[in-house]
Amino acid sequence: MTEQFFLKKDDSIIRYKVDLEVNKGNASTIPRLKRMGGSIKNLDPSPDTKNGSIPKRELGKSNDLADATLVFDTAVLIDGVPASELDAIFNSLKIVYTLFGGLDGDQVFELGMKEKLQFMDKKLIVASKAIKLVTQ
């Protein structure tokens, strides 16, 4: 499900950050900005391949972001863990996305259970969060 972040109708700067909590495994997050008409801009990925979190970064000017969708794709590879623990790791995976500078101030979005999947005998978790950037 795509959630919404309400932009101001001005040139104020919008920022974002990603906080990922995973008990075991290596994670990486790649943010992308999808614009009307189908263009996609890849943004800088998470700097630490073990953690997957992204520190606070600038996204752009509010007026320039209207009607775009910010998509965060995260992959978590779990290796060397007993199969009996894989479901618990999947269920405990928590990702918090924070956008700063919007109409309502800072807004927090959390990864939902339906926004993550398990692959490769449950050793790979893939999560995707989409946030529509809109004006009122």
N, CA, C and O atoms as a Tinker XYZ file with bonds, in Angstrom:
   544  protein
     1  N      0.840000   -1.176000    0.000000    73     2
     2  CA     0.000000    0.000000    0.000000    64     1     3
     3  C      0.888000    1.244000    0.000000    63     2     4     5
     4  O      1.832000    1.344000    0.784000    81     3
     5  N      0.581000    2.171000   -0.872000    73     3     6
     6  CA     1.336000    3.413000   -0.940000    64     5     7
     7  C      0.765000    4.407000    0.068000    63     6     8     9
     8  O     -0.433000    4.689000    0.073000    81     7
     9  N      1.640000    4.930000    0.918000    73     7    10
    10  CA     1.224000    5.955000    1.877000    64     9    11
    11  C      1.552000    7.321000    1.297000    63    10    12    13
    12  O      2.228000    7.413000    0.272000    81    11
    13  N      1.077000    8.392000    1.946000    73    11    14
    14  CA     1.266000    9.737000    1.422000    64    13    15
    15  C      2.020000   10.628000    2.397000    63    14    16    17
    16  O      1.844000   10.552000    3.613000    81    15
    17  N      2.870000   11.480000    1.818000    73    15    18
    18  CA     3.570000   12.521000    2.549000    64    17    19
    19  C      3.178000   13.840000    1.900000    63    18    20    21
    20  O      3.363000   14.032000    0.698000    81    19
    21  N      2.633000   14.748000    2.707000    73    19    22
    22  CA     2.126000   16.006000    2.173000    64    21    23
    23  C      3.227000   17.063000    2.150000    63    22    24    25
    24  O      3.827000   17.394000    3.173000    81    23
    25  N      3.469000   17.577000    0.953000    73    23    26
    26  CA     4.502000   18.578000    0.721000    64    25    27
    27  C      3.952000   19.986000    0.920000    63    26    28    29
    28  O      2.755000   20.225000    0.764000    81    27
    29  N      4.829000   20.900000    1.261000    73    27    30
    30  CA     4.489000   22.315000    1.266000    64    29    31
    31  C      4.564000   22.810000   -0.179000    63    30    32    33
    32  O      5.275000   22.235000   -1.003000    81    31
    33  N      3.839000   23.863000   -0.473000    73    31    34
    34  CA     3.882000   24.445000   -1.822000    64    33    35
    35  C      4.913000   25.576000   -1.838000    63    34    36    37
    36  O      4.573000   26.743000   -2.029000    81    35
    37  N      6.169000   25.206000   -1.635000    73    35    38
    38  CA     7.264000   26.176000   -1.626000    64    37    39
    39  C      8.572000   25.460000   -1.967000    63    38    40    41
    40  O      8.556000   24.300000   -2.377000    81    39
    41  N      9.677000   26.133000   -1.802000    73    39    42
    42  CA    10.980000   25.543000   -2.115000    64    41    43
    43  C     11.715000   25.022000   -0.883000    63    42    44    45
    44  O     12.940000   24.904000   -0.892000    81    43
    45  N     10.969000   24.712000    0.174000    73    43    46
    46  CA    11.627000   24.168000    1.368000    64    45    47
    47  C     12.232000   22.804000    1.042000    63    46    48    49
    48  O     11.763000   22.096000    0.151000    81    47
    49  N     13.275000   22.454000    1.779000    73    47    50
    50  CA    14.011000   21.216000    1.528000    64    49    51
    51  C     13.354000   20.044000    2.260000    63    50    52    53
    52  O     13.028000   20.132000    3.444000    81    51
    53  N     13.171000   18.954000    1.530000    73    51    54
    54  CA    12.644000   17.710000    2.094000    64    53    55
    55  C     13.828000   16.769000    2.303000    63    54    56    57
    56  O     14.691000   16.629000    1.437000    81    55
    57  N     13.849000   16.133000    3.461000    73    55    58
    58  CA    14.907000   15.180000    3.797000    64    57    59
    59  C     14.275000   13.849000    4.202000    63    58    60    61
    60  O     13.078000   13.774000    4.480000    81    59
    61  N     15.096000   12.808000    4.231000    73    59    62
    62  CA    14.609000   11.489000    4.640000    64    61    63
    63  C     15.716000   10.741000    5.367000    63    62    64    65
    64  O     16.898000   11.063000    5.244000    81    63
    65  N     15.300000    9.730000    6.130000    73    63    66
    66  CA    16.261000    8.790000    6.717000    64    65    67
    67  C     15.564000    7.452000    6.891000    63    66    68    69
    68  O     14.335000    7.374000    6.926000    81    67
    69  N     16.365000    6.399000    6.998000    73    67    70
    70  CA    15.852000    5.044000    7.165000    64    69    71
    71  C     16.569000    4.409000    8.343000    63    70    72    73
    72  O     17.799000    4.402000    8.401000    81    71
    73  N     15.795000    3.876000    9.281000    73    71    74
    74  CA    16.349000    3.147000   10.426000    64    73    75
    75  C     15.899000    1.700000   10.328000    63    74    76    77
    76  O     14.704000    1.407000   10.352000    81    75
    77  N     16.864000    0.801000   10.218000    73    75    78
    78  CA    16.572000   -0.610000   10.050000    64    77    79
    79  C     17.078000   -1.385000   11.260000    63    78    80    81
    80  O     18.219000   -1.218000   11.691000    81    79
    81  N     16.217000   -2.227000   11.794000    73    79    82
    82  CA    16.599000   -3.102000   12.909000    64    81    83
    83  C     16.399000   -4.547000   12.477000    63    82    84    85
    84  O     15.278000   -4.983000   12.216000    81    83
    85  N     17.505000   -5.283000   12.407000    73    83    86
    86  CA    17.450000   -6.704000   12.080000    64    85    87
    87  C     18.390000   -7.426000   13.039000    63    86    88    89
    88  O     19.507000   -6.972000   13.290000    81    87
    89  N     17.929000   -8.545000   13.569000    73    87    90
    90  CA    18.701000   -9.277000   14.562000    64    89    91
    91  C     19.971000   -9.887000   13.977000    63    90    92    93
    92  O     21.027000   -9.857000   14.610000    81    91
    93  N     19.870000  -10.434000   12.779000    73    91    94
    94  CA    21.011000  -11.099000   12.162000    64    93    95
    95  C     20.960000  -10.851000   10.664000    63    94    96    97
    96  O     19.894000  -10.601000   10.101000    81    95
    97  N     22.107000  -10.922000   10.032000    73    95    98
    98  CA    22.151000  -10.784000    8.586000    64    97    99
    99  C     22.769000   -9.471000    8.155000    63    98   100   101
   100  O     23.038000   -8.590000    8.972000    81    99
   101  N     22.990000   -9.359000    6.852000    73    99   102
   102  CA    23.518000   -8.147000    6.230000    64   101   103
   103  C     22.419000   -7.518000    5.399000    63   102   104   105
   104  O     21.688000   -8.214000    4.694000    81   103
   105  N     22.299000   -6.198000    5.481000    73   103   106
   106  CA    21.208000   -5.508000    4.794000    64   105   107
   107  C     21.734000   -4.356000    3.957000    63   106   108   109
   108  O     22.777000   -3.771000    4.248000    81   107
   109  N     20.984000   -4.048000    2.912000    73   107   110
   110  CA    21.274000   -2.896000    2.063000    64   109   111
   111  C     19.948000   -2.287000    1.630000    63   110   112   113
   112  O     19.002000   -3.003000    1.302000    81   111
   113  N     19.887000   -0.953000    1.631000    73   111   114
   114  CA    18.677000   -0.245000    1.217000    64   113   115
   115  C     19.014000    0.679000    0.052000    63   114   116   117
   116  O     20.014000    1.395000    0.074000    81   115
   117  N     18.158000    0.645000   -0.963000    73   115   118
   118  CA    18.322000    1.512000   -2.124000    64   117   119
   119  C     17.045000    2.338000   -2.289000    63   118   120   121
   120  O     15.975000    1.788000   -2.549000    81   119
   121  N     17.163000    3.663000   -2.137000    73   119   122
   122  CA    15.999000    4.520000   -2.392000    64   121   123
   123  C     15.960000    4.956000   -3.858000    63   122   124   125
   124  O     16.997000    5.144000   -4.494000    81   123
   125  N     14.741000    5.111000   -4.377000    73   123   126
   126  CA    14.549000    5.567000   -5.748000    64   125   127
   127  C     13.404000    6.580000   -5.758000    63   126   128   129
   128  O     12.462000    6.483000   -4.971000    81   127
   129  N     13.503000    7.534000   -6.648000    73   127   130
   130  CA    12.457000    8.540000   -6.815000    64   129   131
   131  C     11.813000    8.308000   -8.174000    63   130   132   133
   132  O     12.449000    8.478000   -9.214000    81   131
   133  N     10.530000    7.915000   -8.152000    73   131   134
   134  CA     9.793000    7.667000   -9.398000    64   133   135
   135  C      8.925000    8.875000   -9.687000    63   134   136   137
   136  O      8.150000    9.320000   -8.840000    81   135
   137  N      9.063000    9.396000  -10.886000    73   135   138
   138  CA     8.311000   10.592000  -11.276000    64   137   139
   139  C      7.202000   10.229000  -12.270000    63   138   140   141
   140  O      7.205000    9.159000  -12.879000    81   139
   141  N      6.257000   11.160000  -12.407000    73   139   142
   142  CA     5.203000   10.995000  -13.393000    64   141   143
   143  C      5.855000   10.805000  -14.761000    63   142   144   145
   144  O      6.876000   11.428000  -15.053000    81   143
   145  N      5.285000    9.968000  -15.581000    73   143   146
   146  CA     5.848000    9.725000  -16.900000    64   145   147
   147  C      6.836000    8.578000  -16.919000    63   146   148   149
   148  O      7.322000    8.192000  -17.982000    81   147
   149  N      7.139000    8.029000  -15.749000    73   147   150
   150  CA     7.955000    6.823000  -15.695000    64   149   151
   151  C      9.434000    6.994000  -15.436000    63   150   152   153
   152  O     10.149000    5.997000  -15.333000    81   151
   153  N      9.927000    8.225000  -15.327000    73   151   154
   154  CA    11.367000    8.362000  -15.070000    64   153   155
   155  C     11.679000    7.945000  -13.633000    63   154   156   157
   156  O     10.891000    8.174000  -12.715000    81   155
   157  N     12.840000    7.332000  -13.465000    73   155   158
   158  CA    13.274000    6.851000  -12.149000    64   157   159
   159  C     14.667000    7.381000  -11.870000    63   158   160   161
   160  O     15.568000    7.262000  -12.701000    81   159
   161  N     14.839000    7.972000  -10.687000    73   159   162
   162  CA    16.149000    8.457000  -10.265000    64   161   163
   163  C     16.619000    7.599000   -9.100000    63   162   164   165
   164  O     15.983000    7.570000   -8.046000    81   163
   165  N     17.730000    6.904000   -9.289000    73   163   166
   166  CA    18.306000    6.128000   -8.198000    64   165   167
   167  C     19.050000    7.074000   -7.264000    63   166   168   169
   168  O     19.859000    7.888000   -7.709000    81   167
   169  N     18.774000    6.964000   -5.975000    73   167   170
   170  CA    19.433000    7.784000   -4.969000    64   169   171
   171  C     20.553000    6.967000   -4.324000    63   170   172   173
   172  O     20.662000    5.766000   -4.572000    81   171
   173  N     21.372000    7.595000   -3.514000    73   171   174
   174  CA    22.499000    6.895000   -2.892000    64   173   175
   175  C     22.014000    5.782000   -1.972000    63   174   176   177
   176  O     21.131000    6.008000   -1.144000    81   175
   177  N     22.582000    4.573000   -2.104000    73   175   178
   178  CA    22.183000    3.459000   -1.239000    64   177   179
   179  C     22.728000    3.618000    0.182000    63   178   180   181
   180  O     23.511000    4.522000    0.474000    81   179
   181  N     22.293000    2.722000    1.041000    73   179   182
   182  CA    22.784000    2.733000    2.419000    64   181   183
   183  C     24.297000    2.573000    2.407000    63   182   184   185
   184  O     24.828000    1.780000    1.629000    81   183
   185  N     25.001000    3.318000    3.262000    73   183   186
   186  CA    26.461000    3.283000    3.243000    64   185   187
   187  C     27.061000    2.044000    3.896000    63   186   188   189
   188  O     28.204000    1.693000    3.604000    81   187
   189  N     26.325000    1.381000    4.765000    73   187   190
   190  CA    26.845000    0.239000    5.523000    64   189   191
   191  C     26.089000   -1.009000    5.096000    63   190   192   193
   192  O     24.893000   -1.128000    5.359000    81   191
   193  N     26.775000   -1.944000    4.437000    73   191   194
   194  CA    26.088000   -3.128000    3.931000    64   193   195
   195  C     25.692000   -4.108000    5.020000    63   194   196   197
   196  O     24.998000   -5.083000    4.731000    81   195
   197  N     26.096000   -3.894000    6.234000    73   195   198
   198  CA    25.655000   -4.766000    7.321000    64   197   199
   199  C     24.356000   -4.275000    7.925000    63   198   200   201
   200  O     23.523000   -5.076000    8.348000    81   199
   201  N     24.175000   -2.959000    7.968000    73   199   202
   202  CA    23.074000   -2.371000    8.700000    64   201   203
   203  C     21.868000   -2.055000    7.823000    63   202   204   205
   204  O     20.742000   -2.354000    8.220000    81   203
   205  N     22.057000   -1.470000    6.665000    73   203   206
   206  CA    20.967000   -1.126000    5.774000    64   205   207
   207  C     20.300000    0.199000    6.074000    63   206   208   209
   208  O     19.446000    0.638000    5.304000    81   207
   209  N     20.660000    0.850000    7.166000    73   207   210
   210  CA    20.080000    2.142000    7.515000    64   209   211
   211  C     20.677000    3.242000    6.643000    63   210   212   213
   212  O     21.780000    3.100000    6.116000    81   211
   213  N     19.944000    4.331000    6.498000    73   211   214
   214  CA    20.411000    5.490000    5.748000    64   213   215
   215  C     20.309000    6.698000    6.671000    63   214   216   217
   216  O     19.235000    6.987000    7.198000    81   215
   217  N     21.422000    7.407000    6.869000    73   215   218
   218  CA    21.372000    8.612000    7.707000    64   217   219
   219  C     20.551000    9.702000    7.010000    63   218   220   221
   220  O     20.234000    9.588000    5.825000    81   219
   221  N     20.217000   10.740000    7.745000    73   219   222
   222  CA    19.406000   11.835000    7.203000    64   221   223
   223  C     20.074000   12.426000    5.959000    63   222   224   225
   224  O     21.237000   12.828000    5.991000    81   223
   225  N     19.305000   12.470000    4.859000    73   223   226
   226  CA    19.805000   12.976000    3.583000    64   225   227
   227  C     18.788000   13.902000    2.945000    63   226   228   229
   228  O     17.590000   13.830000    3.219000    81   227
   229  N     19.297000   14.770000    2.090000    73   227   230
   230  CA    18.419000   15.680000    1.360000    64   229   231
   231  C     17.800000   14.955000    0.167000    63   230   232   233
   232  O     18.490000   14.253000   -0.573000    81   231
   233  N     16.477000   15.136000   -0.013000    73   231   234
   234  CA    15.776000   14.560000   -1.150000    64   233   235
   235  C     15.615000   15.585000   -2.266000    63   234   236   237
   236  O     15.808000   15.267000   -3.439000    81   235
   237  N     15.257000   16.826000   -1.897000    73   235   238
   238  CA    15.070000   17.875000   -2.893000    64   237   239
   239  C     14.128000   18.944000   -2.400000    63   238   240   241
   240  O     13.716000   18.941000   -1.240000    81   239
   241  N     13.784000   19.868000   -3.296000    73   239   242
   242  CA    12.867000   20.960000   -2.962000    64   241   243
   243  C     11.425000   20.478000   -3.058000    63   242   244   245
   244  O     11.062000   19.727000   -3.963000    81   243
   245  N     10.626000   20.917000   -2.121000    73   243   246
   246  CA     9.235000   20.499000   -2.038000    64   245   247
   247  C      8.502000   20.665000   -3.369000    63   246   248   249
   248  O      7.852000   19.729000   -3.835000    81   247
   249  N      8.598000   21.848000   -3.987000    73   247   250
   250  CA     7.902000   22.104000   -5.253000    64   249   251
   251  C      8.340000   21.153000   -6.366000    63   250   252   253
   252  O      7.542000   20.821000   -7.243000    81   251
   253  N      9.574000   20.721000   -6.341000    73   251   254
   254  CA    10.100000   19.848000   -7.397000    64   253   255
   255  C      9.702000   18.379000   -7.221000    63   254   256   257
   256  O      9.874000   17.572000   -8.135000    81   255
   257  N      9.170000   18.037000   -6.044000    73   255   258
   258  CA     8.886000   16.639000   -5.730000    64   257   259
   259  C      7.411000   16.256000   -5.863000    63   258   260   261
   260  O      7.060000   15.086000   -5.707000    81   259
   261  N      6.553000   17.225000   -6.149000    73   259   262
   262  CA     5.108000   16.965000   -6.198000    64   261   263
   263  C      4.775000   15.831000   -7.176000    63   262   264   265
   264  O      5.257000   15.800000   -8.308000    81   263
   265  N      3.952000   14.919000   -6.713000    73   263   266
   266  CA     3.443000   13.768000   -7.469000    64   265   267
   267  C      4.484000   12.690000   -7.761000    63   266   268   269
   268  O      4.214000   11.764000   -8.525000    81   267
   269  N      5.651000   12.799000   -7.171000    73   267   270
   270  CA     6.641000   11.724000   -7.292000    64   269   271
   271  C      6.362000   10.686000   -6.204000    63   270   272   273
   272  O      5.624000   10.950000   -5.254000    81   271
   273  N      6.950000    9.524000   -6.354000    73   271   274
   274  CA     6.843000    8.476000   -5.336000    64   273   275
   275  C      8.254000    8.084000   -4.909000    63   274   276   277
   276  O      9.106000    7.770000   -5.739000    81   275
   277  N      8.480000    8.110000   -3.601000    73   275   278
   278  CA     9.754000    7.699000   -3.034000    64   277   279
   279  C      9.638000    6.224000   -2.664000    63   278   280   281
   280  O      8.786000    5.846000   -1.860000    81   279
   281  N     10.494000    5.397000   -3.250000    73   279   282
   282  CA    10.438000    3.948000   -3.029000    64   281   283
   283  C     11.741000    3.505000   -2.379000    63   282   284   285
   284  O     12.830000    3.837000   -2.847000    81   283
   285  N     11.612000    2.755000   -1.301000    73   283   286
   286  CA    12.770000    2.196000   -0.601000    64   285   287
   287  C     12.740000    0.677000   -0.773000    63   286   288   289
   288  O     11.778000    0.030000   -0.358000    81   287
   289  N     13.776000    0.105000   -1.376000    73   287   290
   290  CA    13.905000   -1.345000   -1.499000    64   289   291
   291  C     15.043000   -1.802000   -0.600000    63   290   292   293
   292  O     16.152000   -1.272000   -0.661000    81   291
   293  N     14.754000   -2.782000    0.228000    73   291   294
   294  CA    15.739000   -3.299000    1.180000    64   293   295
   295  C     15.879000   -4.802000    0.994000    63   294   296   297
   296  O     14.884000   -5.513000    0.857000    81   295
   297  N     17.110000   -5.279000    0.988000    73   295   298
   298  CA    17.389000   -6.714000    0.951000    64   297   299
   299  C     18.186000   -7.070000    2.192000    63   298   300   301
   300  O     19.148000   -6.387000    2.544000    81   299
   301  N     17.778000   -8.144000    2.849000    73   299   302
   302  CA    18.479000   -8.647000    4.032000    64   301   303
   303  C     18.860000  -10.094000    3.752000    63   302   304   305
   304  O     17.991000  -10.939000    3.537000    81   303
   305  N     20.158000  -10.379000    3.755000    73   303   306
   306  CA    20.656000  -11.729000    3.545000    64   305   307
   307  C     21.054000  -12.316000    4.887000    63   306   308   309
   308  O     21.890000  -11.762000    5.601000    81   307
   309  N     20.446000  -13.442000    5.217000    73   307   310
   310  CA    20.697000  -14.098000    6.500000    64   309   311
   311  C     21.476000  -15.380000    6.211000    63   310   312   313
   312  O     21.009000  -16.257000    5.484000    81   311
   313  N     22.661000  -15.470000    6.789000    73   311   314
   314  CA    23.526000  -16.614000    6.519000    64   313   315
   315  C     24.052000  -17.166000    7.834000    63   314   316   317
   316  O     24.298000  -16.415000    8.778000    81   315
   317  N     24.223000  -18.474000    7.891000    73   315   318
   318  CA    24.791000  -19.099000    9.079000    64   317   319
   319  C     23.843000  -19.135000   10.267000    63   318   320   321
   320  O     24.284000  -19.174000   11.415000    81   319
   321  N     22.555000  -19.121000    9.997000    73   319   322
   322  CA    21.544000  -19.133000   11.058000    64   321   323
   323  C     20.717000  -20.409000   10.905000    63   322   324   325
   324  O     20.367000  -20.777000    9.783000    81   323
   325  N     20.399000  -21.082000   11.993000    73   323   326
   326  CA    19.559000  -22.275000   11.884000    64   325   327
   327  C     18.203000  -21.954000   11.249000    63   326   328   329
   328  O     17.625000  -20.898000   11.504000    81   327
   329  N     17.709000  -22.866000   10.432000    73   327   330
   330  CA    16.436000  -22.672000    9.739000    64   329   331
   331  C     15.295000  -22.384000   10.713000    63   330   332   333
   332  O     14.341000  -21.690000   10.360000    81   331
   333  N     15.386000  -22.905000   11.921000    73   331   334
   334  CA    14.328000  -22.701000   12.914000    64   333   335
   335  C     14.218000  -21.246000   13.378000    63   334   336   337
   336  O     13.207000  -20.865000   13.968000    81   335
   337  N     15.254000  -20.423000   13.115000    73   335   338
   338  CA    15.243000  -19.016000   13.541000    64   337   339
   339  C     14.822000  -18.046000   12.438000    63   338   340   341
   340  O     14.597000  -16.867000   12.712000    81   339
   341  N     14.712000  -18.520000   11.199000    73   339   342
   342  CA    14.487000  -17.621000   10.066000    64   341   343
   343  C     13.143000  -16.897000   10.119000    63   342   344   345
   344  O     13.068000  -15.714000    9.789000    81   343
   345  N     12.087000  -17.588000   10.529000    73   343   346
   346  CA    10.781000  -16.925000   10.621000    64   345   347
   347  C     10.775000  -15.855000   11.707000    63   346   348   349
   348  O     10.167000  -14.799000   11.529000    81   347
   349  N     11.431000  -16.110000   12.808000    73   347   350
   350  CA    11.488000  -15.121000   13.890000    64   349   351
   351  C     12.249000  -13.870000   13.445000    63   350   352   353
   352  O     11.860000  -12.752000   13.783000    81   351
   353  N     13.331000  -14.058000   12.688000    73   351   354
   354  CA    14.089000  -12.921000   12.171000    64   353   355
   355  C     13.224000  -12.120000   11.202000    63   354   356   357
   356  O     13.204000  -10.890000   11.252000    81   355
   357  N     12.512000  -12.816000   10.324000    73   355   358
   358  CA    11.605000  -12.155000    9.381000    64   357   359
   359  C     10.549000  -11.335000   10.121000    63   358   360   361
   360  O     10.319000  -10.168000    9.803000    81   359
   361  N      9.921000  -11.948000   11.096000    73   359   362
   362  CA     8.847000  -11.274000   11.843000    64   361   363
   363  C      9.349000  -10.090000   12.662000    63   362   364   365
   364  O      8.610000   -9.131000   12.887000    81   363
   365  N     10.593000  -10.153000   13.104000    73   363   366
   366  CA    11.114000   -9.073000   13.956000    64   365   367
   367  C     11.763000   -7.936000   13.155000    63   366   368   369
   368  O     12.113000   -6.902000   13.724000    81   367
   369  N     11.925000   -8.123000   11.843000    73   367   370
   370  CA    12.512000   -7.066000   11.022000    64   369   371
   371  C     11.674000   -5.801000   11.126000    63   370   372   373
   372  O     10.469000   -5.814000   10.875000    81   371
   373  N     12.334000   -4.709000   11.502000    73   371   374
   374  CA    11.637000   -3.433000   11.656000    64   373   375
   375  C     12.387000   -2.377000   10.851000    63   374   376   377
   376  O     13.601000   -2.216000   10.977000    81   375
   377  N     11.630000   -1.665000   10.024000    73   375   378
   378  CA    12.206000   -0.560000    9.259000    64   377   379
   379  C     11.316000    0.656000    9.460000    63   378   380   381
   380  O     10.102000    0.597000    9.267000    81   379
   381  N     11.943000    1.758000    9.851000    73   379   382
   382  CA    11.230000    3.019000   10.063000    64   381   383
   383  C     11.787000    4.040000    9.072000    63   382   384   385
   384  O     12.996000    4.253000    8.989000    81   383
   385  N     10.886000    4.656000    8.334000    73   383   386
   386  CA    11.238000    5.665000    7.336000    64   385   387
   387  C     10.718000    7.004000    7.854000    63   386   388   389
   388  O      9.541000    7.121000    8.194000    81   387
   389  N     11.584000    8.011000    7.917000    73   387   390
   390  CA    11.173000    9.332000    8.384000    64   389   391
   391  C     11.427000   10.347000    7.280000    63   390   392   393
   392  O     12.521000   10.415000    6.720000    81   391
   393  N     10.400000   11.137000    6.977000    73   391   394
   394  CA    10.532000   12.240000    6.030000    64   393   395
   395  C     10.398000   13.531000    6.806000    63   394   396   397
   396  O      9.548000   13.647000    7.688000    81   395
   397  N     11.234000   14.500000    6.480000    73   395   398
   398  CA    11.313000   15.762000    7.212000    64   397   399
   399  C     10.943000   16.930000    6.303000    63   398   400   401
   400  O     11.275000   16.935000    5.117000    81   399
   401  N     10.246000   17.929000    6.873000    73   399   402
   402  CA    10.002000   19.176000    6.172000    64   401   403
   403  C      8.684000   19.269000    5.442000    63   402   404   405
   404  O      8.495000   20.182000    4.638000    81   403
   405  N      7.770000   18.359000    5.696000    73   403   406
   406  CA     6.489000   18.383000    5.007000    64   405   407
   407  C      5.480000   19.332000    5.626000    63   406   408   409
   408  O      5.776000   20.018000    6.605000    81   407
   409  N      4.303000   19.367000    5.057000    73   407   410
   410  CA     3.221000   20.226000    5.512000    64   409   411
   411  C      2.867000   19.954000    6.977000    63   410   412   413
   412  O      2.567000   20.876000    7.736000    81   411
   413  N      2.907000   18.690000    7.356000    73   411   414
   414  CA     2.595000   18.293000    8.732000    64   413   415
   415  C      3.852000   18.112000    9.574000    63   414   416   417
   416  O      3.809000   17.456000   10.615000    81   415
   417  N      4.954000   18.678000    9.143000    73   415   418
   418  CA     6.212000   18.511000    9.864000    64   417   419
   419  C      6.853000   17.184000    9.495000    63   418   420   421
   420  O      6.732000   16.725000    8.360000    81   419
   421  N      7.529000   16.574000   10.446000    73   419   422
   422  CA     8.173000   15.286000   10.212000    64   421   423
   423  C      7.117000   14.192000   10.250000    63   422   424   425
   424  O      6.183000   14.245000   11.049000    81   423
   425  N      7.273000   13.203000    9.380000    73   423   426
   426  CA     6.304000   12.116000    9.316000    64   425   427
   427  C      7.047000   10.785000    9.327000    63   426   428   429
   428  O      8.050000   10.611000    8.636000    81   427
   429  N      6.537000    9.855000   10.120000    73   427   430
   430  CA     7.161000    8.546000   10.288000    64   429   431
   431  C      6.279000    7.481000    9.637000    63   430   432   433
   432  O      5.063000    7.464000    9.822000    81   431
   433  N      6.913000    6.600000    8.877000    73   431   434
   434  CA     6.235000    5.481000    8.221000    64   433   435
   435  C      6.953000    4.203000    8.641000    63   434   436   437
   436  O      8.179000    4.186000    8.753000    81   435
   437  N      6.197000    3.138000    8.873000    73   435   438
   438  CA     6.810000    1.861000    9.249000    64   437   439
   439  C      6.513000    0.804000    8.206000    63   438   440   441
   440  O      5.466000    0.828000    7.559000    81   439
   441  N      7.443000   -0.124000    8.049000    73   439   442
   442  CA     7.258000   -1.241000    7.133000    64   441   443
   443  C      6.158000   -2.143000    7.666000    63   442   444   445
   444  O      6.181000   -2.530000    8.835000    81   443
   445  N      5.198000   -2.480000    6.819000    73   443   446
   446  CA     4.122000   -3.393000    7.203000    64   445   447
   447  C      4.477000   -4.831000    6.853000    63   446   448   449
   448  O      5.361000   -5.080000    6.033000    81   447
   449  N      3.793000   -5.759000    7.469000    73   447   450
   450  CA     4.056000   -7.191000    7.220000    64   449   451
   451  C      3.845000   -7.555000    5.753000    63   450   452   453
   452  O      4.539000   -8.430000    5.234000    81   451
   453  N      2.904000   -6.905000    5.079000    73   451   454
   454  CA     2.619000   -7.221000    3.679000    64   453   455
   455  C      3.607000   -6.558000    2.726000    63   454   456   457
   456  O      3.499000   -6.729000    1.512000    81   455
   457  N      4.563000   -5.809000    3.256000    73   455   458
   458  CA     5.549000   -5.118000    2.432000    64   457   459
   459  C      6.907000   -5.816000    2.442000    63   458   460   461
   460  O      7.908000   -5.252000    2.001000    81   459
   461  N      6.930000   -7.050000    2.952000    73   459   462
   462  CA     8.175000   -7.824000    2.958000    64   461   463
   463  C      7.885000   -9.272000    2.592000    63   462   464   465
   464  O      6.813000   -9.804000    2.879000    81   463
   465  N      8.873000   -9.898000    1.947000    73   463   466
   466  CA     8.751000  -11.287000    1.486000    64   465   467
   467  C     10.026000  -12.047000    1.808000    63   466   468   469
   468  O     11.088000  -11.454000    1.998000    81   467
   469  N      9.906000  -13.378000    1.868000    73   467   470
   470  CA    11.066000  -14.247000    2.079000    64   469   471
   471  C     11.332000  -15.055000    0.810000    63   470   472   473
   472  O     10.401000  -15.531000    0.159000    81   471
   473  N     12.619000  -15.206000    0.463000    73   471   474
   474  CA    13.042000  -15.975000   -0.697000    64   473   475
   475  C     14.213000  -16.875000   -0.305000    63   474   476   477
   476  O     14.728000  -16.790000    0.810000    81   475
   477  N     14.625000  -17.735000   -1.231000    73   475   478
   478  CA    15.818000  -18.581000   -1.073000    64   477   479
   479  C     15.800000  -19.333000    0.264000    63   478   480   481
   480  O     16.684000  -19.164000    1.104000    81   479
   481  N     14.781000  -20.154000    0.433000    73   479   482
   482  CA    14.635000  -20.930000    1.665000    64   481   483
   483  C     14.606000  -20.033000    2.900000    63   482   484   485
   484  O     15.118000  -20.403000    3.957000    81   483
   485  N     14.002000  -18.851000    2.759000    73   483   486
   486  CA    13.797000  -17.876000    3.837000    64   485   487
   487  C     15.079000  -17.174000    4.280000    63   486   488   489
   488  O     15.087000  -16.505000    5.313000    81   487
   489  N     16.169000  -17.318000    3.508000    73   487   490
   490  CA    17.436000  -16.678000    3.878000    64   489   491
   491  C     17.594000  -15.284000    3.284000    63   490   492   493
   492  O     18.547000  -14.573000    3.605000    81   491
   493  N     16.665000  -14.894000    2.423000    73   491   494
   494  CA    16.677000  -13.563000    1.838000    64   493   495
   495  C     15.332000  -12.895000    2.107000    63   494   496   497
   496  O     14.279000  -13.427000    1.758000    81   495
   497  N     15.386000  -11.735000    2.726000    73   495   498
   498  CA    14.178000  -10.937000    2.957000    64   497   499
   499  C     14.253000   -9.730000    2.036000    63   498   500   501
   500  O     15.266000   -9.032000    1.998000    81   499
   501  N     13.185000   -9.488000    1.299000    73   499   502
   502  CA    13.090000   -8.325000    0.424000    64   501   503
   503  C     11.906000   -7.495000    0.899000    63   502   504   505
   504  O     10.788000   -7.995000    1.027000    81   503
   505  N     12.173000   -6.217000    1.158000    73   503   506
   506  CA    11.130000   -5.308000    1.647000    64   505   507
   507  C     11.048000   -4.104000    0.717000    63   506   508   509
   508  O     12.063000   -3.641000    0.197000    81   507
   509  N      9.840000   -3.604000    0.511000    73   507   510
   510  CA     9.658000   -2.439000   -0.347000    64   509   511
   511  C      8.602000   -1.521000    0.255000    63   510   512   513
   512  O      7.507000   -1.959000    0.608000    81   511
   513  N      8.948000   -0.241000    0.366000    73   511   514
   514  CA     8.042000    0.776000    0.916000    64   513   515
   515  C      7.916000    1.892000   -0.108000    63   514   516   517
   516  O      8.923000    2.415000   -0.584000    81   515
   517  N      6.688000    2.258000   -0.451000    73   515   518
   518  CA     6.422000    3.345000   -1.395000    64   517   519
   519  C      5.673000    4.464000   -0.675000    63   518   520   521
   520  O      4.683000    4.219000    0.015000    81   519
   521  N      6.157000    5.690000   -0.844000    73   519   522
   522  CA     5.536000    6.856000   -0.216000    64   521   523
   523  C      5.289000    7.895000   -1.305000    63   522   524   525
   524  O      6.230000    8.404000   -1.913000    81   523
   525  N      4.030000    8.200000   -1.544000    73   523   526
   526  CA     3.640000    9.193000   -2.560000    64   525   527
   527  C      3.818000   10.589000   -1.990000    63   526   528   529
   528  O      3.361000   10.879000   -0.885000    81   527
   529  N      4.483000   11.453000   -2.746000    73   527   530
   530  CA     4.734000   12.825000   -2.321000    64   529   531
   531  C      3.689000   13.730000   -2.990000    63   530   532   533
   532  O      3.713000   13.910000   -4.208000    81   531
   533  N      2.777000   14.297000   -2.197000    73   531   534
   534  CA     1.635000   15.025000   -2.764000    64   533   535
   535  C      1.471000   16.396000   -2.119000    63   534   536   537
   536  O      1.952000   16.640000   -1.012000    81   535
   537  N      0.784000   17.288000   -2.833000    73   535   538
   538  CA     0.389000   18.582000   -2.291000    64   537   539
   539  C     -1.118000   18.580000   -2.106000    63   538   540   541
   540  O     -1.828000   17.801000   -2.742000    81   539
   541  N     -1.605000   19.454000   -1.235000    73   539   542
   542  CA    -3.059000   19.529000   -1.009000    64   541   543
   543  C     -3.624000   20.697000   -1.742000    63   542   544
   544  O     -4.830000   20.938000   -1.685000    81   543
